[in-house]
Amino acid sequence: QCHLPPQTWTDSINQANKMALLAWAKESGINLVQINGQRRYGGPPPGWMGNPPPAGTEVFIGKLPQDVYENVLIPLFQSVGKLYEFRLMMTFSGLNRGFAYAKYSNRRSAKEAIAAFNNFEVRQGCAIMVCKSTEKCELSVDGLATSVSRSELEATLRRVTEGVLSVMLYVSPCKKQAQLAVLKYSSHRAAAMAKKILMEGNVRLGGLEVRVDWLKPDLKQKLQSYEKKPSPSRVQEDKCLRLPKQAPLSPVLHDVLDRLNTLCRRRHLGTPLFVTRCIQANPNGWLRFWCQLVIPGCPTPFSGFTWVRQDGQGRSGHEEAKVMLALQVLRMLGES
């Protein structure tokens, strides 16, 4: 049995249409660039002046025959308006993946493309689908280790991907002892490229089984329900905190932990043990912590959530969270 070399095998697939594409590109002067599984024209096209088109100017093209190329598609979609960019998704064999994106110079042309070409037959019996592109720009990364901080994750992402706008960390709603990150990018293309890079598994993100996906609307709504804007005071207790809500705090708190240790020794309760975990970081500097205090002589641990802001005198967010919980426990025990 004879096995063709990979390149010879892929070149032999759909050879006639590939040759027609090359001839058309040479005749028209169209420059096509293939990067990371997609072949692109424009973005911007030759002679383009000014900023890229606004949101709402891109259409999604689906149900394409896999042997159809830009020599057929670009003239067709240019017939209703000026194209800023055209992207055809490709397989390693040189066939298309059945879908593409056309971005126009204005929203009116995009609407005309949908009206003209949705259910249009590019060949007999092959009707394509054309609709407004959602232009998704947000990714979810689930399964991050609890030790991963927002700053180190953002630094890694800026090093390996382009167009990072923001990074938010949450407690994972699906995985135990894990975090979920929401990544926002400057464009759909930047987010799609980042998704591909992260899914390849060559970037260490601090998790054993990290799952990368588009941020789904129901998950986004669920995460937004977790967010509560901190009050102007130094700390705001979360509603689910199983401790009394505190009054505004005095800035002099350096002796709180010492007072708690002294109290536990005096009452023979054992040495208090703190567990703190940062579960969310907001861009304005507020950190949300889950805290637990275990005192051997008390039947149940004290636990809950709190917002803190890193102390200007060099105390870390974890130390701040310990101080907040210790102060609450002192109040409960009648020592504050």
N, C-alpha and C positions, 0 to 999 in steps of 0.2 A: 504493500500500500504506500502510495507516494504522499508525503505531507508537504504542502507549500510553506515557505517561510512566512511568518506573520504579516510582513509588509506586503508581500506579493498577494497573500490571501485577501487582505483588506482592500488593496487597490483593485482587485478583480470584482468586488461587489459594486453593483450599480455603476459600472464603468462608463456607459454611454452618457448618463446624466451628469456624472462628474466632469467628463470632457466638455459637455455643453456649458457647464458652470464656468469652467476655466476660460473658455472662448468668450463667453459673455462678459466676464470680469475684465478680460484684456481689451475687448472692444469698447466697453462703457467707461473704463478707467476706475471702476468701483474697487475700493480696497477693503478686503475682508480679513479680519484678524481673529485667529482662534486661540482662546485662552481658557484653560480649566473647563473643558467640556461644553463651551459655547462659542459660536462663531459670530462675530460682531461687525456691523457696518456703522460708521458714524460715532456719535457720542463724544464730541460733536462731529457733524459732517463737514466736509470742506467748505470754507467760506463762512462758517457760522460765527456770528458776532454776539457777544453778550452772555447772559446767564443761561443755564439749562432751562428747559420748559418747566412749568409748575406741575404740581401733582394733578392727576386726572387727565394727563395727556397720553398715557400708555394703555395699549390694549393687549389682551392675551389672545393668542391664536392657538386653538387646539384641534385635535383630530386630523392632523396633517398626515398625508401619505409619507412614509419614511424615505422615499426616494425622490422627494421634491426638494429643490434647493432655492437659493436666493435669486437665481436668474428668472425664476417664475414668480416668487413671492414679493420681492422688492418692487418690481414694476407694477404689480397688482396693487399693493398697498400705497405706493406713491401716487396712484391715479386719483386719490381723493384728498391728498394734502401732502405738504412737505414733511419728510421723515427726518427726525433728529437722530434716531438710532433704530437699528433692527438687529435682534439677537435670535439666532437659531440654535436650539439646544442639540448637541451632537453626541453620537455614540463613538466608541473607539474604532468601529469598523468604517466610519465615514457616512453612515446613514443618520438621518436626523431622529430625534427622540419623540417626534410626534407633536411638538409644540414650540412656539416662538413668541417673542414680544416685539411689538412695533410702537415706538414712541414718536409722537408727532410734535410739531412746533407749537400747536395750540389745542385747546380742548375741543373746539368745533370740529377739527379734522378727525380727532379720535371718535367723536360721536358719529360722524359720517361713515367712518370705517366700519363701525359696529352695525349701522343700518344697512350698509351696502354688502358686507361680506359674511355676516353671520348666516350660516346655512348655505353659503355659496359653494358651488361645485367646482373645485379646482381641476377636476377631471371627471368624466362621467361616472356617477355613482359614488363620488368621494366629496361629501359636503363637509366643510370645515366649520368650526365654532369660533366666533369672535365675540369677546365681551370685555368689559372694563377690567383692567388689571388692578388687583388690590394693593400692589406696591408695598408689601409688608416689610417693616424695618426693624422688628423686634424678635429676638431669639430667647428661648429659655434653655438654661443649662442646669439639669437636675442631677443630684448625686455628688455634689462637692463635699469635701470633708469639712467638718465644723471648724477646723483650724485655719481654713483659708480666709484671709481678710479681703475686704473690698479693694483696698489699695494695691495689694500684690496681684490680685486677679486682674484689675484694670491695667496694671503695668504689663502683665503678660499679654493681654489682648491687644494693647497698643503696639506691642513689639511684633506680633504675628499677623494682625489684621489691620485694615484701614477703615477710617470713618467712625470710630467709636465715639458716641455722644455721651452715654451714661452707663453705669453699672450699678445695679441694686441687688442686695442679698436678702434672702428670706429663709425662714425655716422651711424645709421641703415638706409639702403637704402629702407626698407619696412615699418618701423613703425615711426610715428611722435614722436618727443620728446623722443627718445630712442637711446640706443647704441647697437652695435653688437660686440661681442668678438670672436676672432679666437684663439682657444686653440690648441697648438701643443704638442703631447705626444711622448714618446720615442719609442713606438711600437704600432702596431695595437691592440694588446691585451689590453695594458694600455688605449688606446683611447676608445675601446669598453666597458671596465669596467667603465670608467669615464662617457661615454654616458648613460649607464644603471643607474648609481648612480644619475646623474643629472636629468634624465627623471622621476625618481621615485618621485621627488618633495619634498624630505625631506631636501634639502639643500637650504638655503635662499641666493639667488643671487642678490637681490635688483631689482625686477621687478614683475609686476602684472601677465603678461602672457609671461613667458620666454619660447622660443622655442629652443630645442637642436636638432641638426642634424649633419650629416657628412658635412664637408665643400665641397660644390659642385664646380666643376671646373669653371663654368661661374661666380659664386659669387666671387671666389678667384681672377679671372682675373679682375673683376670689382673693387674689393678692392685694388688690386695692382696698378690699374690706378690712385687711389686716392693718393698714396704715392709719395711724392717728397722729395728727399734727401735735407736736409737743407744745406745751404752754410756755409763756415767756419765763416762767420760773425755772430754776436750775434743773429740776427733775419733775416729771409728771408720772404718776403711777398709772399703769394700764388697768382697764376695767376688770380684767380677769385676775388681777393680783389678789392673793388671799391674805392681804394685810391691810390695816386701816390706811385710808388716804391721808397723806401728810400735809402739813401746812408748809409755806415757804421756808426753805432751810437757811440756817445761818451759814455764812461762808467759812466759819472756823470749825472744821470737822476732823482735824488731824488726830484728835484723841479718842474718836468714837470706837475704833477697833480695840484700843487699849482698854477702854471702859468695859467693852463686852467681854474681853478675856479675863479682866479682873472679876467681873460679876460671876462668870462661869466657875472660876476658881473658888470664890467665896461661897457659892452655893453647891460646890462639889458636883457640877454638871458635866465636867470633862472639857476637853479642848474643842472649841467650835471649828468646823470645817466648811469652807466655802467652795461652791462650784459655780462658775460664771461662764456664760457663752454669749458672744455677740451674734445676734440673729438678723440684724438689719442695720444698714448704715444709710442715712439720708444725705443728699448733697450739701445740705446746710450745716453739717457737722454733728447732728444729733445721732446717737447710737442707741439702739434698743437691745437690752440684755435680758436673757433668762437667768435668774439667780436662784440658788438654793443654799440654805444654811442648815447644816446638820449639827445639832448639839446632843451628844450621847445621852445626857440625862433627861432630854425632852422626848416624849413618845412619838411625835411626828416632826419631820423637817419643815422649815419655813421656806416657801418657794413662791415665785411669781415673776412678773415682767416689769421692767422699768426703762424709762428713757434717761440717758445721761449725756453730758457733754464733757469732753476731756478737760481736765482741770488745767488752768493756765500755769500752775506751779509745777507741772511736770508729772502729775499723777495720771496713770493710764486709765482708759475707760473701764477696765476690769476692776481696778482699785476703787474707782468712783462707785461702781455698782455694788461692791462689797460694803462700802461706807453707807450707801443708801439703805441696804437691807439690814445692816447692823443697827442703824439708827431706829428703824421701824421695830426691830426686835426689842431693843432697849425700852422703847415706848410701851410695847405690849407687856413687858415685864415690870413696868412701873419705875424704870430707872432713867427716864429722860424728862 
